[in-house]
Amino acid sequence: MNTKRFIWTVVAVFFVSQVFAIVIHGFILGADYRPFYGTLLRPMTASSGGAGGWMVVFLPLSHLAMAIAFVALYARWVRPGPEVPQGLQFGVVAWLFGPAPMYLLWFAEQPWPFSLTIKQLVLDLFTMVVLGTLASMLYKAPVGNFSPEM
């Protein structure tokens, strides 16, 4: 594994995942989440102490952990050949072992509306496919004697 390429790919995946999370969960799904603030979700306004709370630090930390794992797994996944199809496939697989089960478990255990769960599933599938494609374009398969070893 090329350490420099790994780090830059992690940084890019982290940045794009942060942007997508803000756009999707902050703006697109913001109205859907509003009734759940103070019950299923922590309040995120400064006046309620939510946005200034220490727990908000876990939002970027969770995306950083995801980005590191995402790129580390992609580094083992990638093979010589066209990058974009591999990235698309990896994005779908990453969605299947990450967001898909999480949102389905939340729906089964908590009173989330079905329509919101569907939106979360579709939007995070889009996110993971974009992240997989990004990783594939930045972290290309090594040329020559290929070994999937990290």
N, C-alpha and C positions, 0 to 999 in steps of 0.2 A: 504494500500500500504506500502510495506517495503521501507523506504527511502533510506537505504544503497544500496539495490538491484536496486532501481530506478536510483540512481546516477551512479552506475557502469555500468548499461545498457546504460544510456545516453552517458557516456564517450566512451564506446565501439562503439555504433552506430555512434557517432560523428567522432571518429578516422577512422573507416572503410569508412564512407561516404566521408571524406576528401581524403583518399587514392584513392578511386574509382573515385572521381571527377578529381583528378590530372591525373590519368592514362587515364581515358576516354576522358576528355575534353582537357587535355594538350598534350597527346601523340596520342591516337587512332584517335581523331577527330581534332587534331591540324592542319593538312593540309587542312581540310575542312573549318576551321574557318579563316585561313590565309587571304583569299581575303576580309574578312569583318572587319579586324582591321582598325580602323580609320574611319569607316562608321557606321556599326551596332554595332561593338564592340570597346571598348576602347583599345588602344595599350597597350600591356603587356610587352614591352621591357624596360629595364632600360634607354636606350639612348633616348627613346621617352617620358620619364617621366611617363610611365604607371605603371610599376611594383613598383616604389617608391612612387606612388601617394597614398594619404590618402584613396582613395576609395577601395583599395585592401583589407582593413580591413573587408569589408562587405562580402567577400567570406567565411571566416571561421565563421563569425557571422551568416550568413544565414544557414550554416550547423548545427551550434549549436542550433539555433531556431528550425530547422527541427528535430534534434535529440530529443530535449525536447518534442516537440509535438508528435513525432512518438512514443516515449516510453510511454508518458502519455495516448495516445489513445490506445496503445497496452495493457496497464495495465487494461483498461476498457474492452477490447476485449477478453482477455484470459479467458478460462474456463478450468476446470479440464479435462484432456485428453491428447492425444498425442501432444507434443509441435510443432514438425516440420510442420505437416499439417496446424496448426493454423498460424504459422509464414509465410508459403507460401501464404495462403489465405490473411492474413493481408498485406503482401507485394504487392499483386496484387491490393487490395483495396486502399492502400496508393498511388500506382502508378496512379490509376484512379482519385483520388482527388488531386494529386499534379502534377507530371511531365507531364502526358498525356494531360490534358487540357492546361497547360502552353505552351508546344511545338506546340500544334494544334492552339492555339491563335496566337503565334508568326508566324507560317506559314501563317495564314490567314491575318495578319496585316502587315507583313514585307516581304521583298523579299528573304526569305530563300529558298534554293533549296529543293525540295521534297525529294531527296535522303538523304540529311543531316537530315531532320526532321524524316525520318524513322529510321536512325541510332540512333538519340537521343532517340526516343521512345523505341526502342529495348534495347539499352544499359541501359537506366534508368529503364526499367522494370526489367532487370537482377539485377541492383543495389538494387531496392526496395525489390525484392524477397530475395536477400541475407541479406539485413538489417532486413527484417521481420523474417527470419530464425534465425539470430543472436539474435534478441530480444527475440524470443520464447525460445531459449536455455538458455538465461541468466535470463529472467524474467518469471519464471514458475508460473503457477497458484497456489494459496495457497491451502493447504490441509485442509480438514475439512469443517466447515461452511463457505461456499463461499459467498462473497458479493462483487459485482463489484465496490463498493464505493472506491474513492480515499482517 
